[in-house]
Every structure is written in structure tokens, then in C-alpha cells.
Amino acid sequence: MQIITFLGFTILVAVIAYLKTRNTEEESSDGYFLGGRSLTAGVIAGSLLLTNLSTEQIVGLNGAAYQSGLSVMVWETLAAIAMVVTAMFLLPRYLKGGLTTVPGFLAKRFDVTTKTLTSVLFLSGYVVVLLPVILYSGSLAISGMFDVPKLLGVTHTQSIWICVWGIGIIGSIYAVFGGLKAVAVSDSINAIGLLIGGILIPIFGLMMIGDGSLLDGLNILTTENPEKFKSMGGATDPVPFYTIFTGMMLVQLFYWGTNQQIIQRALGAKDLKEGQKGLLLASFIKILGPIIVVLPGLIAFHLFEGNLESADSAYPELVRKVLPGAWVGFFAAVLFGAILSSFNSVLNSSVTLFGIDVYKQHINKDADEKTVVKYGKTFGVILAIAAMFIAPLIANAGSLFDYLQEINGIYSIPIFSIIIVGYLTKRVPAIAAKIGLVSGCCYILLVSFLCNPTL
């Protein structure tokens, strides 16, 4: 029954996405890379949320909450602020310039070399870090919910490889052959299901703790685990309080305002008003984030008494324990959609960056739009295969969420810095941007390895 429900919902989303996008012109750059610049506020908001709220976020952040408590919720609360800043200040500048990629802004403000360096950094981060983490965390969740090792008679490692390639192949079909609009429409449908399912998990968990009473469960959870409900992180927590107003805010502004995989949805808006409304709607919904990505980790700590072997298994184990059997197939399908969403989004952004900023700019300057799209798709297939080989190898990386943020920081802060400088002043020359980009990445990489040799 669970498998039937899972397949039914997954196929339904695919059919709706196909029907909604079959008339989109995908041989042109705008049609394929930006959905024909026709996305509305609701589609943008749904796609933004689901691109962000995937298993590396749900599994990873709940794992961090299981280990460190409520203080990690700051990732969600600051995200809402960053989206408002992006809607009010950055998006108008992007759309006014008719940009397809964020590095395109750097080409206009500095020079083509700065744009190319930035695109290469984005692509490197996507293939080495982001795509593999999405695939691995998604496989961990699907394998745990369906107990794939027992179902197929394989080892845990083998089940991860099977799930990684299954997710990767299906996600590639969406992203490479469907374009941005297919990704965005499927995201919007899955976002509704994920919000419903995501809120039900802590409700069922609290009711289990409180013997059927939601309020009693919440009272028991807070009373018996007071150390987990400190909202201000200490020096040893993943997010110390003093970092909220410095590095944390910079990371959030980079992610929501300059990261290609995120901002590409807003760049595909049919006009500035729709793009801004989409970002602000997503910001409002993001306030519910801690209920889905933090509270379940605290509930899991209580129910399993902190005895799980891996913090990142907290969420999959909690889902399997508290969710009624009839709901497992639906929730797995929604979570599968969220996994596909993040994978699709990153892959689609990678195809866009390569096609526009690398192939068209440096390999074949005379290529027409159809050729650019063709070679972008080819690059996407190669990138997906590489990510599928790398994904199972990060099983020993520690906390997924911490690993992702630490590695992303190597290139995110330097890129964000030169974009902000380019936005605020016209006096800084291109050579300064290039020096800042390279030296910043090298410095953060060096400090990261010296402070944490396990990275």
C-alpha cells in the first residue's frame, strides 16, 4: 500500500508538470533556462521553498537540533529577513539588467573574467558539495522510511547506492529535459504536500509523547529536556549567538540573494511585481520553518533518549516511528519530490551557468540559442553522473548540515562580497574583484583546513 501511494502521488506530480509545461518554448535560452520569464508569485514561492527545504535541510538541520537543541533555528529565522532584502533591493537590479545568471551582473559591473571565475566557483561547489549532499541525504531518508536494505535484501551501503542512482536519474530527466518551468511547477505541487506532511510529523510525535495529547506532549518535551530549548547558542554550539549578526547574516544574504540555484526562480518572473511577491510570500511561509526542520529533532532526542548512532538518522527514524502506515507512502512521495526539487534546481542552474557563461562566452561565441541549450543539457548529464558517483562517498562527513555550510562558506562569502561591492560602488576596478575572489577563497579554505583537518 505504501509503495502504491508513493508511486501514485509521484506520477500525478509528473503528469501535471508535463501538462502545464508542454507548450513552453524550450529551444530558446529564456524558454529553457528561465521558463519563458512567465513564472507567477505562487509558483516562485513554492519553488523557492522546495528548492531550499529538501532532505539536506530537513535531515541535516533536524540532526543538528537533535545534537545541539533549539539554537539552530536561527538558520530559518534569518532566511526570512534575507528574502525580504533580496526582494526589495537586489531583484530590481537583476531584472532591470535582463540577467539570466547572477555572474552576468559581474560581467556588466567588472569584466568577463570576473564572471567566468564566479561561474566556475559555483559549478565546482555544486558538483563537489551540493549535488552529492542532496543525493546522499535524500537516499538516507528514502532508504530509512522504506527500509530498503530489508526490502531488497541488501546492505545499508548498497541501499544508499541504489537510492542515489534512482533519485539522480529521475531528477536528471526533470532538470535536463524539462527546463526551469517543469522544475518550478512540480516544486509548487510538492511544496503544498511537504508543508502538510512536515507539520504532521511533529504533531504525531508530540501526541506520542503526551499519550494522545498534543499540549501534554509539548509540556513533557520542554520540561524533561530544558537544555535543548536554549535559543541562544553557546561557544560550542554550531551557531554561537555572536555569529548571528555577522557571518550568519552574510551567508543568508548570499544564499537567498546571489546563489544561482535560488535566484533563478525570481529571474524567471513575468515581471518585477510577481518576483517580489513570490519572494515575500516565501519569506512569510519560512517563519513556519522551525516546526518542520528543528522541532522533530528535539522530539527524536526525547523519544530515542539520545541513543541513535547518527544524529542525521533522527528524522528518518522519527518518521518511521510516529507516522501511521497509511501516511508513509504519501509523505515519502512528498519528500521524494523535495529531494528531486533541490537536485533539479541545482542541476538546472548548473546547466544555465555552463551554457550562458562558459559555452556561449568562451567555447562557441557564435552559437545560436538552440545550440547553447543542447550543450547545456549535455553538460547537465555529465554533471549528474559525476554527482551520483561522489554522493555515497560522503557518508563519513559528520553532520550533513554542518558539512554543507562549512564547505559552502569557502566560495559563498567571497562571491557575495564582490557582488555587494559592485552593487554599492562604481569606483572599485575589476582587478580588485578578481584579487578579492581568489584570495578570499584561498584564505577561507586554508583556515577551514587548519581549524578542522577532517574537512
N, C-alpha and C positions, 0 to 999 in steps of 0.2 A: 504493500500500500504506500509506504514511504517513497519508494522508487518511482511509482506511478505518479504520485503527486509532484515529485521533483521534476520528472520529465515533462508532465503536463504544463506546469507553470513556465518552465524554461522555453518550451516550444511556443507557447502562447506569446511570450515576450518577443521571440524571434519573428513570428508571423506578423505581429503588429508593427514592429520596427521595419520590416520589409514593405508592408503596405503603405506606411507613412513616408517612405523614402524612395520608392521605386521611380518616381518621376523627377528626382533630383538630378541635375546635370553634373555628372561626376568626372567628366573628361577635362573640365576647366579647373584651374587652381582654386578659385573661390568655391566652386561647387564641391570639390573633393575635400580640400583642406579646411574650409570654413562653413560647410553646409549651405553654400549659396548665400551666405550672410542673411539668413532668413529665420534664425532662432529667436523664439519669444522668451519672455521673462520666466515663465513656468518651466520651460524646457532647460533654460540656462541654470536656474536654481537647482532643479533636480539633478542635472548632470554634474554640477559643481559639488553637490553634497555626496553623490555616489562615487565620484572620482576620488574624493577625499576619504569618505567613510567606507573603506574596504577592509579586508582582513588584516593587513599590516597595521591598520589603525585600531580596529576592533580587538583583534587578538593581542597586538603589541601593547596598546595602552591599558587594556584590562589586566594584562600581565604585569605592567608597571604598577598599577593600582594594587594588585594582589601583593606585590612586594613592598611598596612604599606608601600606599594609602592615598588619601584624597588630594594631596597636593598636586598630583599630576594633571588634575582637571584644568589647570591654567592653560594647557595647550588648546583646549576648546574655547575658553572664555576670551582669550586674546585673539583667536581666529576671527571671532565676530567683529572685533574692533578693526582688524586688518582689512576685512572685506569692505567695511564702510569707507575706510581711507582710499582703497582701490577704486571704489565706485565714484567717489567724489573728485579725486584728483588725478589718478593715473589713467583710468579708462578714457576720459575725454581726449587726452593727449594721444593715446593709441589710435582711437577711431578717427580722429581728425587727420592723422597721417596715413590712413588707409592701410595700416600694417597687417601683415599675415603672421609674422613672428615677432617676438619681443626683441631678439637681436637686430631685427630690421630697424628698430628705433636707434640702436647704437651706430648703425651704418650711416644714418642721416645726421646724427649728432657728432660722431667722431670720424670713423672711416670703416672701410670694408674689412680690414684685417681685424679690428676690434670685434666686429660682428662675427667673423668666422671663428675666432678664438672662443667667443662665448657659446656659439652653436656647438663646437666640438666638446666644450666642457659639459654642456647639457647632455649631449649624446653619450659621453663617457659615463656620466653619473647614472643615466637611465639604464644602460646595458650592464654595467658592473654592479650597481646597487639596487636601484628602484624596481626594475622589472623582475630580477631574481627574488627580491624580498616579497613582492606581491605574489609571485607564483608559489614560493615556499610557504608563506603564511596561509595562503588560500588552500594549499594542499593539506596542510596540517589541520585546518578546520574541517574540510570535507572528509578527510580520512578519519578524523575523530568522531564526527557525527554519524557516519555510516559504518564505522568500524570496518574499514576496508581490509585491513590485514586478515580479520576473521572471515569476512565476506568472500574474499578471493583466495584465501589460504596462502598469503604472502607475508613477508616480514614487514616491519614498520618502514624500514628504508625503501624497500621495493614499492610499498604503497604510496610513498611520497613521490617517487619517480613516475609512477603511473598517473597520479593526480596532476603532477606538474605538466606532463605532456598532454593530458586531456584538456586541462584548462588553457594551456598555451595554444594548442591547435584551434580550439573553438574561438578563443579570443582573437587570434590572428585573422580568422575568417571575417569577423565583425570589423576589425580595425583596418585591415589592409584592403579588403574588397568592398567594404561598406561606406568608408569615409566618415567624416565627423558627424554628419546628421544621423546616420544609423546608430552610432555610438550614443549620441545625445538623447535620441528618442527612447532607446532601450533603457538608458540610465533613468529617465524620468519615471518610467513604469516601475522599475525595480526600486527606486527611491521610496515610493509610497509603501511598498511591501516591507522594505528594510526598516522604515520608521515604525511601522506597526509591529513587526516581529521583534525589532530591537528593544522596544519598550515592554513587550510582553515578557522577555527573559527576566529582567529584574522583578517584575510583578510576581511571576510564578516563584522566583527564588525567595522573595520576602514572605510570600504566603507559605512556602515550605518551612521557613524558619519559624514563622508565627503560628504554625498548625492551622492554616487556613485564613488567618487574619493578616492583612497587609500592614496595618498600623502596628500590631504587636510584633510582627517580624522586623519592622524598621526600628522599633524601640529596643528589641533584643540585640540587633546588629550594632547599634550605636552604643548601647550600654556595656556590652561584653567586649567590644573592640575599640575603646576610646582612642588608642594610639593611631588607629588607621584613619581617624576623622580630623586630623590636623590639617587645615587648609594651607598653612604656611610651611613650605618645605625648609628643612634644616640644611646644614652644610653637607651632610652625607646623602641627602635625597637627590633623585635625578634632576629635580628643578628647585634649586635653592631660591629662597624668596628674593634675594638681592639681584638675581639674574632676570627677573620678570620685566624690569623697566629698561634693560639694556639688550643683551644678546637675544633673549626670548622674543622681544618685540621685533627685532630686526629679522629674525628667522621667519616670523609670521608674515611680515610685510613682503619679504622675498617670495614666500610660498604663494600667497594669495594675489600679489600684485605684479610679479615678474616671472613666475615659473610658467614656462610654455604650456605644460600639460593642463594647468588650471585656467590661465587667462585666455587660452584659445577658444574656450566656450563663449566668453564675453566678446571676443573679437568677431565671433560668428553671429552676433546680434543683428537684427534687421535695422536697428538704429540705436543711438546712444541711450535714449529713454528706456528701451527694453533691456539693454545691457545693464544699466544701473539698477532697474527694478529687480532683475534677476539676482544680482549680487546682494542687494539689500534684503530680499526675501530669503536667500540662503543664509545670510547673517542672522536673521531673526530665528530661523529654524535651528541654527547652530547652537543656540542657547540651550537646547534640549540635549546637546551632545553628551555631557557627563552622565546622564541617565543611561545612555547606551554603551559608552566606552569607558566608564570609570566604576559606576555602582556595581555592575556584575562582578568585577574583580574583587571588590570588598565582600560581596556575598559569597563568592567562591572561597575566599580566605576563611570565612566563618564555617561554611558547610564542610570543607575538606580539612579544617583545622590547621591550615598552613603546611600540609604534608605532601603536597604534589611535588613530583620530581622536577618539573619545569614550570616556571611562572607562566610561560606562554601557552601552556596547556589548560590554564584556568578557565578560559572562556569556552573552548570546545567541550571540556568535561562538565561544566555547569549546564550548558545547553542540553547535553545528553541526560543529565540528572533531573532537571526540573521541567523540561518541555514535554507535554503529553505526546504520546506516539503519533497521534493523528496530525500534529503540527510540524513534526520533524521534517517531513518531505517538503512542505511549503517553505519553512524557514531556510532549509538547505538550498532550495532553489533561489530564494531571495539573496542569500549570502553568496551563492554562486554567481548571481547577477552582479553583486557588488565587486566580487573578485574580477570578473570579466570587465567591469566598468573601469577599474583602475588600470588593469593591464591594457585594455583597449585605448584608454586615454593617453597613457604614456607612449604606447606604440604609435598611435596616430600622430602625436606631437613629434615623435622622432622622425616619422616619415615626412612630416611638414618641414622640420628643420633641415633634414638632408636634401629634400627636393628643392626647396626655395633658396636656402643659404649656402649649400655646398654644391649640389649638382648644377643648378642653374647659374650660380655665381662663378664657379671655378672649373667645372668639368666640361660643360657644354653651354656656353653663353647664348648660343643661337637656338637652343631647344625651344620648341613650341610647348604650350601648356600640356597637351596630351602626352608628350614625351617625358616632361617633368613628373607628371603623375605616375607614368609607367615605371620609371626608375625609382621613384619614391616607394612604390609598392614592393619592388624587388628588394630594396634595402630593408623594408619592414620585415619581410620574410626572413632574411638573413639575421636581423637583429633578434627576432623572436626565437629562432633556433638557438642562437648563442645564449640567450637568457634561460632557455629551458635546460641547457647543459650546466649552467652555472648554479641555478636555483637550489638543487639538493645539496650543494657543497657548503651552504651557509648554515647548516643545521647546528653547528657548534659556535655560532657567533655571539651567544649570550642572549640578552633581552633584544628581541627584534626591533622594538620601537627605539630603544636607546642606540642600537647599532645604526639604524636608519638615520636618525637625527645627527649622530656624530659624523658619519661619512658625508651626509649631505652638506654639513656645515663647511666642508673643505672648499666647495666651489660656490655655495649659495651666498655667503656674505661678501666675497669679492665681487661677484656679479651684481648683487643688489647695490653695493657701494658705488660702482661706476654708473649704474643706471640713475641713481638718485643725484649724483654729481652732474650727470648730463642733463637731468631734468631741471635742476636748480640754477645752473650757470652755463654760460656760453664761453667762458674765459679759459677753462681747462682744456689743453690741447690733447689730441689723440694719443700722442706718445705717453702721456701721463696715465691715461686709461689703460693702455697695454701693460705698462710697468706695474700699475696697481693690481691689475688682474692676475698677472703671473706671480708677482711677489706675494700677494695675499694668499693665493692657493698654496704656494710653497711653504709659507710661514705656518699656516694653519695645519697643513699636512705634517710638518716637522714637529710642531707642538703636540699634535694628536698622537703621534707615534712615540714621542718621548714620555708623555704623560700616561699613555695606555698602549704598551707594546703589543697587546693582544689584537689590536685592530689590524 
